[in-house]
């Protein structure tokens, strides 16, 4: 069973969609690890679920906290724009923990 490269992570920005290459490398590494260890799709499910959950956080926040999310969105967008390096480090750390677990 071949899992191969699991794909890149799309990050929504005001200019469109940009590929977060650091996260794409982490996703690729997880796919390679799963392939080399002959792990099935069941072993990939926690990783896939966490990736989908992280990608869905903005949508879930908007659906659950509509008015508050709309008023907080500009501040969060500004913080993420100036601290993107920190967000990347945290995301890569999560993927490294998943790889090592």
HUURCOR-V594302 format. One line per field, one symbol per residue. phi: phi as a letter, one per 40 degrees, with the letter a starting at -180 (. if undefined). Layout:
BEGIN
phi: ???
END
This chain:
BEGIN
phi: .bcfcchcbcbcbcchbbcccccccccccccccccccfccccccdcccccccccccdcccccccbdccccccdcccccccccbdccccccccccccccccc
END
